[in-house]
Amino acid sequence: MVPMISTVEQLVDHLGGTSKAAEFFAVSAPAVSNWKSSGRLPAWVLPRLMTWAAEGSVVLSEDLTETLRPPGGRGRPKTTEHSQQ
C-alpha cells in the first residue's frame, strides 16, 4: 500500500529523517528542521514532491500541499503603493 503523506513531519519521517530529507531536497538539515518546526514547506519543493508522487512512491494529501509558502516569503507579500492603486 502506498502511504498517504499529510504533514511535513510525516514527509520528513518517510524520507528517513532530517538528514535524508535534506539530501532529497538538496538543502541543509537545519532548513528541514525549520520546515518541521513551522509545519510549512517552501513552494519551490512542489515540483519535486509531485514527481515523487507521480512515481508511485507516495500519495500527497491536500493538507500537505496547503502547507506551502509563497516563493521567497514566509507569508503574504507585502503591500506596496502600486498594489493599492
N, C-alpha and C positions, 0 to 999 in steps of 0.2 A: 504494500500500500504506500502511495506517495504521501509524504507528510504535508500538512497544511501549516504554513508559517503565518502567524498573526501579529507577532510583536518583534521589536528589534532584539530583545533578549533571546527569543526563540530562534531568530535568524542567526545570531552570533553563536548560540549553542549548537545549532545544526551544522554550522560550518566548522565546528571543532574548537570553539573558544575564541578569545580576543585576538591572539596572535595569528591563528589561521584565517580569521575573518579579515584581519589587516592585510594579509598576503593576498587573499581573494580579491579585495578591492584596491590593492596597491596603495595603502595608506599606512600611517603609523598606528601602533597598538593604542597609544593614548587617544587618537582620533576615534577609534572604535569604542573605547571606554566612554568617551564623551557621548557618542550616539546612544550607548546603553543607558547612561545616566539620564539623558534627556528624553529617551524613548522616541527619538526622531532621527530620520535619515536625511542626508543631503539629497536633493533632487537628482544630481548627476549619477547616482547609483542605479536609477531606474532602468536604463538600458541593460546594464549588467544583470540585474535581477530578472528582467524579462527574458533575456537569453537563457539564463539558468533555468527558469521555469519552463521555457519552451523545449528545453532538452529533456523534460520529464522528470527532473530531479526533485522538484518541489511544486507545490501549489501555493501561490501567494494570495493571502486573503486581502479583501478590500481594506480591512483595518490596517494592515501593514502599509499599503500604498498611501493611506491617508496620513501617515507619519512623515511624509516627505516635506522638506523645507524648500522654499523657492531658491533658485540658484543664487549664490553669493550672499545669502542673508539668513538670519535667524527667525525672521517673521515676515511681516508685511513690508513692502517697500516704503521708504519714507515719502511723505507727500512733499511735492515741490511746488513752487509758484506756478509753473507751467501746467501742472496737472490740475490745479484749482481753477483755471480759467474756463 
